[in-house]
């Protein structure tokens, strides 16, 4: 019986070591995914800033067209909201 008890203890120790190793790997993967998500967010933020600057510059260069587009959009929103 002592042999089986020692075997069970060895197996339990091995399983616990494997669980600890898996937790460590999951922690590393989680950190990597977090970094990747942060990089993606920063990239999207830069892209949105560039697009906003482009829109602002275009609006400054063509103020009449900008006012016409805004008026048309407001008219369409008003028509759709009434239904």
KAVENBEL-V31652 format. One record per pair of residues at least 12 apart in sequence whose ideal C-beta (glycine too) atoms are under 7 Angstrom apart, sorted by the first residue. I is the first residue (numbers start at 1). J is the second residue. Records with the same first field share a line. If there is no record, write none. Layout:
I: J ; J
This chain:
none
